[in-house]
Amino acid sequence: MSFNHYIWKYLFDRKLRPASDIEAAYQKGILTREERNEILMVTEGSKEA
């Protein structure tokens, strides 16, 4: 995973950035598809628990 992935994951996990910002980062090429999916999937799993 890239350094950007860790930054975005940190911000998203602490609710400092919404899912739409993660998607925008992916669209701009900041995050890869795998990085985007990993960040968003972890949260979806925790919502169901």
Secondary structure, 3 states (H helix, E strand, C coil): CCHHHHHHHHHHHCCCCCHHHHHHHHHCCCCCHHHHHHHHHHHHHHHHC
